[in-house]
Amino acid sequence: MTSATLEPILKSSHLLGIEGLCASEVTALLDLAETYVALNRGGEKKTALLKGRTLINLFFEASTRTQSSFELAGKRMGADVLNMSVKTSSVSKGETLIDTASTLNAMRPDILVVRHHDSGAAELLSRKLDCSVVNAGDGSHEHPTQALLDALTIRRRLGGFENLTVAICGDILHSRVARSNIRLLSLMGARVRLVAPATLLPCDAARFGVEIFTDMKAGLAGVDIVMMLRLQLERMTGAFVPSSREYFRFYGLDREKLGYARPSALVMHPGPMNRGVEIASDIADDLDVSLISEQVEMGVAIRMAVLDALARGMA
C-alpha cells in the first residue's frame, strides 16, 4: 500500500499553521502520531512509506530539535532528505526568497520544510512551489508542529484537553510557539492563560480569547500545565525586561511559583532552555513534573505523522 492510497487526513496539501485546521484534523494527526511513537520505540524504526519521495529542509534560522527531528522523520520513512545550508547557499549572496523558490521548484521536491525569520514566508513559498510546504516556524507567526507535539505530549499524559487549564508563560510577544499553542489548545477545548510582563504581551492579546495575567503567582493558580517560553533576545530591539536576574525573580519558574499550580501540575518547555532565566534547573530536570524530554521524543513522531498525512495527497 502506498501513501497515496491511504485515507486522507488533511484538507490542504500544506501545513502552514494551526489556524485553518479543524479539531478532527488535529485529532487524526495525533492518532496517526501514536502509531509512530510505537514504531520509534520498536527495534525496527523504518517504514518505506516515503520511498522515492524527496524532502528538503530549508532553515534560515538556527535549529536543533526541529531540523534534526524532521531529518530523522524523513529518513525513518524512507525519503531522500536534503538539508540545505542557507549560510553557504545563494541566499547569503543576496538571492531573494522568490528566486530561491524557483530554484527549489526546478529540483522537483515532494515536501519542503521551511523555517524563516519573516512571518508569512512559508505561505509565500507554498504559492510558488509545486510541492507540499511545512511551516517549521515563520517569524513570530506560527510553529504548527511544535503545538502538535505539545498536544500529543499532553494527551498521552492526561488523556485529553477538556477541563484542562494551561498557562503559557514568558515572552508571548515574540513567540510563534505561543500563537500556535493558543490556537490548538483552544480549538481542542482547553482553557488557556497567558502569563507575562506587560512589555512581553502582544497589544492585541485579548483577541485570542484567553485569560491574561501579569502576575506569575495569580496566573499559575490552579493550572494543570505550565508551559514556559524563553526570552527571544534575538527578536528584541529594545529593553523589554530590566535584566535576566530580575526576570527570573518575577517570571522564572521555581518551586515557589510552581506551588501555586495544582499539586499534579506538569511543566513543559519547547526549548532551547535558558536555565536560571525562565526556568530553574531542578524543575527542568525533575522527571516527576517535567515533560521536556517527552516533548522531544514526541517531536519525531508528530513530524512523521505530518509527512505521512501530506504524502497521502500526492499522486
N, C-alpha and C positions, 0 to 999 in steps of 0.2 A: 504493500500500500504506500502510495506517495503522499506528500503533504497536500498536494492539490486535490486529492480525493477525500480528504478528511472534512468533517463538519466545520463550516466557517464559525469563527468566534468574534471577529471584529468586523464592523460595517465598513471601516476605512482600510485602505491599503497602507496607511501610515500610522505611527503612534507619535503625535506631536505634543500631546498634553493629556491631562486627566479631563480637562474641560472638553466636552463633546462626547465623552464616554457615558454610557448608562450603567446602572447598577448591575444589570445582568451580564454585561461585558466584563466588568470588573470581577464579578464572581466567577465567570468562566475562566478568566486568566488565572485567578488564584487557584481554582480547582485543577487546572492544567499544570500549574507550577508544582502542585503537590506530587504529581507523578514524577516530576524531575527532581524533587527532593529525594524521593525514594531511589531514583536512578543514580543520583550523585553519591548516595550513601552505600551503594552496592559495589560489588567487585568490578563489574564491567560498566564503565561510566559512559560509554559511547552509543550513539544511535546514528543511523545513516539517513535521517530524515532530510537533511540539507545537503546530501551528497550531490555534487555538481553545481551547487549554488556558491556565489561569491559574496562575502561580507567585507565591507570596508569600514574601518574605524577611522574617523576623521576628527581629531581632537585639537581644537585651537587653544584649549586651556589644559593645564596640567591635571592629571587624574591618576589615581592608583586603583581604587576599588572599582570604579565604573568601567574604565577601559579594560582592565585585566579581566573583569568578570564577563564582559561582552566577548572578549577574545576567547576566553575559556568556554563560554557558552557555545559560540560558533564552532569551535574545534570539536567539542564533545558531540555536536550534532552533525558532524561530517562536512561542514562548509569549508571552502578555501577562504582563509582570513588574511586580510592585508591591513596592517596598521600603518597609516600614512603619517609621517613625521612632518608636521607643519613647519617646524624650525628649519628644515632643510629642503622644503618644497618651494614652488614658485610663489606661494603666498608671502613668504618672507622677502621676496623681491618686488612686491607690490601688486601681485595679481589680485584681481577683485574676486569676491565670492561668486559672482555670476560666471566669470571665466573659469574658476575652479570647478563649478558645477558642470560647465560644458565639457571640460576635460574629463571629469569623472564619468559623465554620461557616455562618452565615447568608449570608455573601458567596459561598459555594459555590466555593472554590478547588479546584484539582485536586491541587496539590502545595504543601505548606508546608515551608519550610526554616527551622529554628529554632536559635538559639544562646541559651543561658540559663545563668545563674550557678549554678543548682541542679542537682545530679545527679538524673536521673530526670524532668526537665521534659519532654523530648521524648517519652518513653514515656507520660507522663500525657496530653499533647496527642494522641497517636496513639489513645488510648482515647476521647477526647471529640470528635474531628473525623471527618468522613466522607471526608476526603481522605487522600492519602499524606503521610507526615511523614518528613522527612530531618533527622537529628540533625547539626547543624553545630558541635557542642560543647556538652556539658552538665556544668557544674561541673568536677570532676576525674575524671569518669566515662569518657566516650569521645568520640572525634572520628574517626568511621569514614572519612570521605572523605579526611582527611589521611593516614591509614595506607594507604589505597588508592592515593593519588597517589605516596606514598613507594615503595610496592611496584612501581608502574608504572615509576618512575624507575630503581629498582634492576634490574628485569627487562630494561629496554631497554639498560642499560649492561653488565650482567653475564650476561644470558641466563636467569637463574633464581635459585632460592633454596637448592637443595640444596648442602650443604657450605660455605655462607657463614656467617661469624661476624659478627654486628652488635653493636656496643657502643652502647647508649643512655646518654648521659652528661648529668648535671646534676640539675635539680630534678624527680626522678622522683615525689616525694611529691604534688605539686600538678598533675602533667601528665596530661591526658586523651590527649594525643598518644602519650605513652609507653605507656599502657594499651592503646590500640588497636593500636599497632605491635607490642607484645609478643604480643598475641593473633594478629595476622595473620602475622607473621614465623614464629612458632612453628607455626602451622597449615600454612604452606607449606614447612616443613622446614628453616628457618634456625636457627642456634644463636644465642641472644640472651644478651647480658650487660648488666647494669645497673651503671653506674659513678657513684657519688655519695658525698658525705659521709654519715655515718650519720644526721645530722639531716634529710637530704632523701630518705631511703629510707622507703617505707611499712613499718610494723611487721610487716605480713604479706607482705612482698616474696617470701619463699621459696615462697609458694603459687603463684606464677606459673610455677614450674618453670624458672627461669633461673639463670645464674651471677651472683653478686653480688660486687662489688668496691668497696672504699672507697679504694683507691689507684689513681690515674689511670694510671700507667705500667703497672702489672700488668694493669689492666683492658683496656688497649689492645693488649697484647702479641699480635701475630699476627692482628689483626682485619682484615676486608675492608672494612667500612663503619663510620665513626664518625658517629653521629647525635647532634648537640649539642642541648640544650634550654636555654631561657632561664630565669633566675631569675624566678619569678612572684611578684613582691613584692606584687602586689595581693591575693594569696590568703594571704599570710603574716600571722599575728597576733603573731609574736614574732621574736626574733633567731635565725634559722636558720643564718646564716653571720656570721663576725666583721666582714667588710667586703667590698666588691666587689673591692678590690685583693687582699686575702688569698685570696678565692675564685679569682680568675684565676691567682694564683700556683700553687695546688694543683690546680684543676679546670678552668681555662680551657685551651682547645685552642690551643697554639702549635706551632712547628716541632719543638721538642724532644720534646714529648709525642707528636705525630703520628709521630715517628720510630720509636716502639715498635710501631706497627701495620705491616702488610705494606707493602712498598715501593709496591705498586699500590693502596693503600687510598684510598677516596673519602670525602668529607666531606659531610654533609647537615645541614640546619637548617630547621625548619618556619617560622621567622620569628614575630614580628619579632626581629631580632638585637640583642643588646646587645654591640657591639664593645668589645673590651678587658675584658669581664666573663666571657663564656663562650666567646668565640672571637676570635682575632686577625684583624685586617683583611686581612693578607697571605695568610691561608689562605682566608678567606671569598671573596676576590676572585680567587683563583688558579683559573682555568678548567681547569687540568690535574688538580686534585684536588677542586674544589668542584662539587657538583651542585645548588646552591641555586637558581640561575636556572632550571635544568631542572625543578626541583620546581614552581616557579610555573607554568611552561608546562603541565606535566602536570596541574596542578590543574584547569584549564579542561576538558581532555579527559576526566578522570575524572568530573567533575561532569556533563558532557554524557552520559556513559555511564550514570550513576546515574539521571538524569532519563529517559533512554531506557528503561532497564530497568523503572522504576516505571510509566511510561506504557503499557508492554506489557500490564499487568494491568488497565488501565482499560477500561470499556465504551465 
